[in-house]
Amino acid sequence: MSVVDPVESGSMTMTFGSLLRSLRHAARLTMEELSHASGISERAIGDMERGTSRGPQRRTVQALAEALNLAPPEAQALAEAAKAGRPRPAAVVGGACEFPRGMGDFTGRTAELTLLGELAGGAEVGEPAVVATISGPAGTGKTSLAVHAAERLADRFPEGRLYVDLRGMDPVPLEPAIALARMLKALGVAERRIAGDEAERAGQYRALLRERRCLIVLDNAAGEAQVRPLLPASGPGMTMITSRRSLAGLEGVRQIPLTQLPNEEAAELLAVIIGRQRAEADPAGLAEVVRLCGHLPLAVRIAGNRLQSRPGWNLGQMAGRLGDQERRLETLTAGDLAVASAFQLSYRQLSLAAQCLFRRLALTTAPDFEVTMAAVLAELDLFEAEDALEELVELGLLQSPFAARYRFHDLVRLYARARLSEQEPIEEQRSARRRMEAWLLETAVLAGRWFEPGFGVPPEGVSSLVALQDAEQAETWLRSESEGWLAALRSAAREGEHERVVEVAESMHWFSDRWTHWGHWREVFEMSSSAAGALGDPGLEAVHLNYLSWAFSITELRHAEGEQAALAALEFADKAGDVRQMGWSWMYASWALRDLGGSDNIRRAVEHANRGAELLLRAGDAEGYPQAVLSAADCLSRLGRVQDTLPLLQGLVTTLQDPSYGGSPAIIAFSLGCALNGMGEAYGRLGRWSEAAEHYRQALPQLRAHPIVRNIGRALRGLADALRQAGELEAARQALLEARELYAEADEVELAAAVDEELDGLAHDDADPLKPLASA
């Protein structure tokens, strides 16, 4: 067989899927026949041709090429298209997997660097992945070595370098599942495609690294159990793990233990830091400082930085300070305490405001923080807080990995905790923690209410210290500070602050629709429903159990548990005599059953939705009633009862268009858009294309009032199909192009690929003008 220029058509490069489809058509094979010949499932071939699977592995491509009997140039073209379609490591938003800044004056560790260089060239595709552990006491420079080695070896790993701080020194180290999610996202996996289960995430991660030459640094590991799920099984990449522990329980790894530096390397490090001229002026003083520092890299660096920031001091004076036995024991004793004591040299140089801030920042729970957090903890204004933070950065007690955010190194955080414990009474510590948590939760409420009808800009006189002047600012804060306010919410739940927990969860109700993939909504609404129960308010408990039902069904796809939560909410709503919440309970139960699937469940979902609609209408809930009717209509459509769907939706449209109906204008507009869209779909299924197109056109402006990408994209694709069937091909193409752009901006990769297929089909129709009429 022969395919002319199989990779490129005109100026457009063909994707793997489109190329495979053209080669299959040229070979006159059906998908079923190609599946039989290649041993690859028909479903997998379909996923490839639709673009869902854009870069299959080498063995799969080879099997397809053999089954298609491709000539060498065509087989090579198919292999190159597959390679091009494999996701590459992506830039990480907010620096989650970016390397920390390396040390330009890194000195020593020659033997270890040589060994790591040898290991870097040792693995290939199909062989066990190379893993090295760098272990040793605090202050031996484990992280510095790993980062420096990664910089030196960068050209050997062209497909990406990832860094994750496992926070092994924290009271609660980073969970492997969270670390896997961050790395998968950095490797190009969309957030919504990351598996929810830790074992499945580990499988995704291993599969991605099987043929990629990537370098991974897992820093500050707590122990073997934390690290094991993060290790690739095979491939040409390399993983370096740093830990204070030896991690001797890990199988098949190369251990690189670190101790103090040899005398020559420690002296060279200090000389590089303070400058060659200054070091050569007093070689005896240099040797004495190194000796008193115990050749410990962190202690040597602290001494060198202090000398560098004090150009008037000489090495003899520094050696004299370290020569004080009481001070030296405090500063340079071996072990964790020794490292903490070494930071005293910098800590004493801080202003009183910076010292106070440094101590209190140890109370933070998130991995990094911004100026406003510092201002709240130290009771400073924003300018004073920023000055104090920069002072801490300047003296090496804080890091600033990216603009306007700060974080501790693990060892420095321990030192800050020690200072806090020793220098501030316990009540002052508790007061600072309460102040931080109260601010986080108050700000979360203000930000969350931006998305609730009737709220928006915080009232005059209410200051949150952060800019919350529009929904974008509110969403940015809620996402970037999610670890902080979630930890504060957990603390409030532990302390029995039930009203506060309910208030925060309530403020998140509307926002949660915009961030369904966060992964913590179930926990939030479990805490709030428990808090409502503790308050002894059955109506309030019903509300938050309904929110919990949504979290189970929509965010975790645990539909059976979603139905259980909704039915539990129904009991409490009935007990409270709350007709409105009873209606919502039936509706949430309808959603759960609808998505659980199966005709019996969907028929029950129709009954639940109808009950919900009746109760919500009786309760005068103008926003809730349309949702229940829409759920019933969707279920009827899934059962194939289109003739029953149309009058139901038409009645809803008439109701919503009545000016006296009431309700939130934005929500009513959105509901009207959903109803008109449903009518468009129903008319389309009946082959009444002009009526379908007209209803889609009416739906789109209404749907944009509450912009949910999938809803707008669905309406655009429905409009395109109706226009295509009516022969209006250019208008159909414009609708599909808008949908594709919308999906691409929202990182809806699969939906964008589906639109690409629809555009391809439209192009074929354009070449055969009789086809749309025949289809109609």
N, C-alpha and C positions, 0 to 999 in steps of 0.2 A: 504494500500500500504506500501511498505518498500523500503527504499533506504539505501544501506550499506555505512556507514561512509559518510554522505552527505556533511560535511564541508571540509574534507580533502581527497585528492586523492594522495596516495603515500606520498611524502614529500611536495607536493605543496598545499597551502591553496587556496580553491576556493573562488572567489569573489562572491558577492551577485548575480550578473547577471548570472554567470555560474551555480551557485547552483539553482537559480530559473529555468533556462532553463532545467537542468537535472531533477528537480522535476516535471516540466510540462510535459516533455517527458515521465517520468515514469507514470504519471497519464493519458497519452494518450490524452492530451488536446491540441488543437490548441490555438494560441494566442486569436483568436476571441472567442473561447469557454471559456477560462479563463477570458477574459474581461467580458463576459456576466454573469459568475458565481460570480465574485468578485465585479462587479460594477466599476472597474478601466478601464480606456480607453485602447484600444488596443495599441495606440501610446505610452502611458506611460509604458505599460508592455514591449514594444519593446525597449524603452529607457533604462529600467532597465536591460534587457538581453544583450544589446549592451555595457553596462558599462557607458553610458552617465549619467544615474542617478544611483549612486553607493550606496546611503544610504537613501532609502525612510523612511518616518516617521512611527511611531509605528502603527497607525491605518491602514495604507496601507499594512504593513506586515501582520497584523492580518487578514485583509480581504483576502489576497492571501492565507494564511495558511488555512483558513476555506474553501475557494473555492477548494483548492487542497486536502482537507480532510486529512491533515497531522497528524501523530501521535505526541504526545507531544515532544519527542526528536527531531523530524524533524522540528517542528514549532520553537523550541528553537534555533536550528541550524540556521534556516533562519533569526530569529530575531537577533542573534549574528552577522551574516554576514552583515546584514543591519547596525547594530551599528558600526561595524568595518569600513564600507565604508563611514560613514559620515565624512566630512572634519573636521579636528581639527585645532585650531588656529596655524598659522605658524609663524616662526620667521620673524620679520619685517626687510626688507633690509634698512640699514641706520638708524635704530632706530625710524622709523616714529611713531609706536604705543608702544614703550617701555616706561616704567615708568622712570621718572627722579630719580636720586640717592636720597634715603631717608635720613633723618637726624637721625644718630645713637644716638644723644643726645636729641631726641624729649621728651618733658616734658609737663605734664598737659593735659587739655581737657578730663579729666576722664569721665565726664558725657556724653559728646558727643561720645566718643569711645564706651562707654557702650551701648548707644542707637543704634549706627551703628552696633554693634555686634548683638543686638536683631533683627534689621531689616534684617540682612544678613541671618537669619534662617527662615524668614517669608514667602518666596515664594516657590511655587512648580509648576510643569508642569501643564498647564491649568489654572493657576491663574494669576491675574494681576501682572506684573513685579514690583519689588520694586524699587522705585526711591526716592533718598534723595537729597535735595539741601542744600549746605553749603554756606551761604551768609554772607556778612559783609563788613565793610570798608577795604580799603587797609591796609596791614600790620598786619591783625589779624590772619594770618596763615592758610588761607583756604586750599591752596594747600598742605601745610605741613601736615595738619590733614588728608586730603583725601589720600595722599600717605602713611602716617603711618598706617591709618586704613586698606588700601589695603594690606600692608605687614602683618598685624596681622591676616587678614581674608583670607590669600592666600590659606590655606588648605581647606577652605569651597568652593572654586571655582576651582576645578581641571581642568576645561576645558578652562581656559584661563583668563588672565587679560590684558586689553587694556587701554592705556592712550592717550588722544588726547588733545592738547592745542588748544582751539578754538580762541585764540588771540583776545579776546573781547576788549582789550584796543587799538588795532591797528586802524588806520584810516579806513581800510577795513578788518573787521573780517573774519575769515576763513569761506568760504561758506559751508553750510550743505552738499552739494553734494560732495565736496572735502573730508570733514571729513568722510562721508559715504564710499567713495572709499577707503580711507586709512584703515578703520576698516574692510571692506569686504576683502581687500587683506590680512590683518593680520589674518582674520578668515579662510583663506585658499582658497578664491575665486580668480581664475586666473584673471589677469588684463583685458584680452580680454573678459571675461564673465561678467564683471561688467556693469550693465545697464547704458546707457547714460543719462537717465532722472532721476531727483532727486527723484521723487515719486516712480519710479520703484526701485531705489537703496534702498530707505527706506523700501520698501516691501521685497526686498532680505534680508536686515539686520534683520528685524523683524522675517522673516521665519527662519533664521539661529539660532536666539536666543530663539526660541519657546521652545526648549527642552534642551538647553545648560546652564550649571551652570557657567556662566561667570561673571566677575566683570569688570565694565566699569567706568572709571573716565573721565568725560568731564570737562576740566579745563578752567577757564577764559571765561565763557560764556558772550556773549554780551547782550542777551535778550531772551525772550520766543520764538520768531519766529525762531531764530537760533537753539534752542535746540529741539523743538518739533519733527522735522523729525528724530532725533537721538535717540528717546526713544523707547525701545521695548514695545510691547503691552502686552505680557504675557510671562511667563517662570520662571525658577528657579534662574535666575541671579539677579544681583543688579547693579544699576547705581547711581553713585554719581556725582553731578554737583556742581562746584564752580563758584561763581560769586560775583562781587561787588554789584549787584542788588539782590533784594529779590526773583525775579522770581515768584511773587505771582500769576501771571496769569496761571501758569501751574496747570493742574487738576490732582488730585489723587497722589500728591507727599507729602513726609514728609519733612517739612522745619526745618532746623537746623541753626538758626542765631548765628553768632559769634560776641562777643564784646571783650573788653580787658580781659586779664587773671585775675583771682582772685589774691589777693596779695600773698598768699602762693605759688601758682603755678608760678607766675612771678619770685619770689625770688628763687624757686627751679630751674627754667630754667637758671637763671644767675649763680647759684652755680654750676650746671652741666657743663656749658660752661667753666668757669674759673678754676674749680677744687675745690673739697670740702675743702681742707686745707686752700686755700687762702680765701674762703668765710667765713669759721669759724673764721678766724683771725680777721675779722672786720665785725661783724653782723650789726652794725649800718650803716656802709658805704654801705653794701649790700642793706639794706632796703631803703637807701636814693637814690641810683642809680635806683632801681626799681621804686620808687615813681616818680622820675624826668622823667623816661621813660614813665610814664603814663600807666604802665602795658601792653603796646602794644608789642606783641611778636616780631615784626620786630625790633623795637627800642631797646628792651632788648637784642636781639641777636646781633645787631650791636655794642652796648656798650660792651657786653661780648667778642665778637671777637676782638675788639680793645684792651681790657685788656689782652686777651690771647696772642696777638701778641706783647704786650709790658710787658714782665715779670717784668720789673723794676717799673711799676706803681702799686699803690695800689688802693683799692676801694675808699678811701677818695679823692684821686687825680681825679679820674673819676667823682665822685660826685661833686667835685669843678668845673670841666669844665661844667658839666650840670647845675650847680647852677647859672652860668652866665645867667641872665634873657634874654638878647638879643639873646645869642646863643641858649638857650633852646627853646625860642619861634620859632626860625628859624628851630630847629631840631625836636621838638616834638609836634608841633601844630597838632590838630586832622584833619583827612581827607586826601585827596590825596596829598595836599601840604605838610602835615606833613610827610608822608612817603618819599616823594622826598627829603625833607630836611634832613631826617635821614641819607641818603646816603652820605651827605656831610662829615661825619666823616671818611669814607673810601676814598672818592674822594680826600681829601686834602693830603692823604698819597701817592698818586700816583706821579711818576716822571712826568716831563713836557710832555715827549713823550707819556706816557700812558694816561695822561689827554686829550691830543689832540686826540689820537686815540679813547678814550672812547666817547668823544663828537661826533666825526664824524661817529662813527659806528651807531649812531642813524639814519643816512641817509639810511641805508640798508633797503631793502624791503622784502628780503627773511627771513624765520624763523631762519635760521642759516647761518653761513658763515665760510670761511677758511682764512688762513694766508694771501693769496694773496690779498684778498679784503681789509684786514686791511692795508697792505703795500701800496696799491693804495690810499686809503682814507687819510692816515696820511703821505704819501710821505716818507716812510721808506723802507730800504731794508728788505728782508725776515727775516733775523736773528733778526734785531731790532724789526720788527713787532711781531715776535713770542715771544720775551722777554716781550714786552709790553702787549700782550694778556695774557701771563701767570701771569703777575703782576696783571692784572684785575681779573683773576680767583682766585688768591691767596687772594685777598681782597674781594671776594664775589660779585664783580660787573659784572662778566660774569660767565656763566656756560659752561662747556665742556662736553656735554652729551656723546660723543664718540670721538675717536681719530681724532685729527687734525681739528675738527670743534667746533665752539663756538656759543653761543646764549645768548640773554638777557632774563632775567625775565621781564615780562611786566612792572612792577613797576620801575625797573632799567632803562628800555628803556625810560620811561617818564622822569626820572630824567636826563638821558643823553641828551634828547631833550631840556630840560630846560637849561642845562649848555651850549649847543650849541647856543641856542637863545640868552642867556645873554652874552656869552663870545666871540663869533665870529661875525664879521660884516656880513651882509647879502650877500655881494658879495663873501666873502670867503666861505660861506656855499654853494652858488650856484656853485662856482668853484669846490668845492669838489664833489658835486653831479654830475656835468658835467663830471668830471674826472672819477668817478666811472662808470657812464653809458657808457661813451666812451670806457673804458677798457672792460666792459662786452660785448659790441657789437663788438668791434674789435676782442676779443678772440672768440666770437661766430662765426664770419666769418672765422677765421683761422681754428677752429675746424670743422665747417661745410664743408669747402672745402676739408677736408681729403677724402670725399666720392665722390667728383666730378672728373670725368676723367680729367687728365692733371694737377691736383693739388697734394696734399699730404702733405709731411713735409713742414712746413712754410719756406719761403726763408731765406737764411742766413742774419743775421742782424736784423731780425724781432723777437722781444722778446715779449712773452705774459705773462711772469712770471710763467705760469703753463706748465708742461710737456705735449707736444703734438707731441711726436715722433712716434706715431703709431695710427692706427684707433681706437684701444681699448681705449687709453688714451683720444682721442678726444671725443669718444662717452660717456665715463664716465663723462667728464666735462660737456658736453652739457646736460646730464640728471640730474646730481646732482645740477647744477647751473641754471636749466631751469626757476625757478621762478624769479631769478635775471635778467637774460638776457631778459626774456619776459617782465618784468616790465620796463626795460630800453628801449625796443623796443616800448612799449606803450608810454613812455615819449617822445621818438623821434617823434612818430606819432603826439602826441599832440602839440609838438613844431614846427611842420612843417618841420622836417628834412627828406624830402621826399627821397633824394638820399640815405641817410643812411638806411632808412627803406627798400628800394628796394634791397640794397646791402645785408643786413642781410637775407632777405627772399630768395633771389637768392642762397645764400650760404647754405640754409637749404633744397634746392630742392631735392638733392640726399639723404641727411641724413634722410629726412622725411620717405622714404621707409623703413627704419630700425626701426622706432619708430611710427608706424601708430596709436598705441593706446594711444598716449600722451594726446590727447583731446583738443589741442590748435592750430592745424594746420589751421583750418578754419579762426580763428582770425588772425593768422600771415599773411595769404595770402589775407584776406580782407584788412588788413592794407596796404600791399604792392601794391595791385591793386588800392586802393584809392590813394596811394602816386604816383603811375605811372600816374594815371589820372591827379593829381595835377601838375605833371611835363609837362603835355601836350604832352606826347609821346604815340600815339596810339599803336605803335608796342610793346612798353614796357608794356602797359596796357593789351594788348592781352596775352603776356607771363604770367603775374601774374593772370589774370582771368582764364587761362588754369590751373595754379597751384591750384587755388581756386576750379575749377571744380573737380580736383583730390581729394581735401580735402572733398568736399561734398560727392562724390560718394564712395570713398574708406574708409575714416576714419569715416564718420558719416552715411553712407548708405542712404544719402538723394539724391537719383539718379535723381529725377526730377529737383532739384535745380542744380545738377551737370551738367545736359544737358543745363539748362538755362545759367549757367556761361560759358560753352563752346561755345554756340551760340553767347553770347555777345562778347566773345573773337574773334570769327570769324568776327564779324562786324568791330572791331577795327583793326584786322589784314588786312582785305580787304581795310580799309581806309588807312592803312600805306603801302599798296602794298607789304606786307610781306607774300610771298607764303609759306614759311616754317611754320610760325605760323598758317596760314590758315589750313595747313595740320594737325598740332597738334590739332587744335580746332576740326576738324572733328573726329580725333581719340579719343579725350577725350569725345566728344559727343557720339561716338560709345560705349565706355566703360560704360557710364551712361545708355544708352538705353539697352545695353546687360544685365546689372545687374538689370534693372528695371523689366525685365521679360516679358513674353507674346510673342507669335510668331510674331505679327505685329511689336512690338518694336525691336525684334531681327532682323527681315528682314530690318527694317530701319537702324539698327546698322551696318548690312553688307554694305549697301549703303554708310553710313558715313565713314566706315573704308576704303572702296575702294576709295572714294574721297580723304581721307587723304593720302592713299598710293600713289596715282597719284601725289598729290601736293608735298609730301615729296621727292619723287623720282625726280621730276622736280627741286626742290630746292637743291638737292644734299645732303640731310640730311641722312647720312649713318646710324645713330643710330635710327632715327625716323621711317624711311621707314619699317624696319622689324617689329616694334611694330604694325603698322597699318595693315600689312599683317597678322600678328598673330591674331590680333583682328578679322579680317574678317574670318579667318579660324576657330577660336573658335566659332564665331556666326554660321557659316555654320554647324559645328559639332553639335551645340545645336539644329539646325533645322533638324538634321538627314541626312544631305546631305554629307555623308562620301565620296562618289565618287568625289564630287567637292572639298573636303578638301585636298585630297591627292596630286593632281597635283599642287595646289596652294602652299602647303608646300614644295613639291619637288623642285619647281621653286625657292622658297626662299632659300632653302638649297644650291642649285647650285650657286645662286648669292652670298651668304655669304661665300662660300668656295673659291670663285674667289679671288686670292691674290691682284688683282687690285681694289677690291671693296672699300677698305679704311675704315675709321671710327675707333673709339676707340677699340683696341683689346679686352679689357675686355667686353665691351658692345656687340660687334659683337659675341664674343664667347657665351655670355649669350643668345643672340637672336638665334644663331645657335642651342644651347641646347634646347630652347623652341620649335623651329621648328621640330627638330628631335623627341622630346618628343611627339609633336602633331601627327607626323607620326606614332609613336609607338601606340598611342591611336587609330588612324584610322585603322591601320592594325589589331589591337586587335578586334575592332568592326566588322571587316570582317572575323574574325576567322583565320587570317593568322599569327599564333603565332610565328613561327621562325623569320619572318620578323619584327614583333612587338618587340620581344626581342632584336634583333640586333639594332634596332633604339633606343630603351631605353638605351642600353649599350653605344651607341655613344653619346647620349644626356648627360649622367651623368657627364663626365669630363668637358663638356662645361658649364653646369649649375653651377658647383662649382666655376667657375670663378667670379661669382657675387652671393655669397651664400644667397639665400632666402630659408628658411627651407621648406616652403610649396611646392615650386617648386621641390626641390630635393626629398622630401618625396613622392610626387606624381609620379615622375619618377621611384623611387624604387618600389613602390607598383604596378605600371603598369608592370614593369619588372617581379616582382614576379608572377603576374597573368599570364603573357605570359609563363613564365617558368613552372608554375603549369599546365597550359593547355597542354604544350608540354611534360609533364611527368618528368621534371627535378625538383623534389620536394626539394632536399637538397639545390640546388642553389636558388630556390624560398624562402626557409626558411631563408637563409643568407641575401637575399635582404630585407625581412620583418624585420629581427632583426636589421639591420642597420637603417631602417626607424623608428622603434620604439625607438631606442636609440636617434636618431635625434630629434624626437618629444618630448621625455621625457626631454631632455636638454633644449628645448625651451619652456617647460611648455604648450605644445599643448595637453592637457589632452584628449579631445574628439578624436583627430586623433590617439593618442597612443592607446586608447581603441579600435578604429576601427581596428588597426593593430593587436591587441590581438585577435580579432574575426577571422581575416584572418589567423592568426597562428593556431587557433583552427581548422578552416576548413582544413588547410593544414595537420594537424595531423590526421584528419579523412581520408583524401585522402591517407596518408601514410599507414593507416591500410587497405585500400581497393585499391590496385594498379590498378584495372581496371577502377576506377572512373574518373581519369583525361582523359583517352582515350575516355571514353563514353561521357564526357562533350565536348571534342574537336569535 
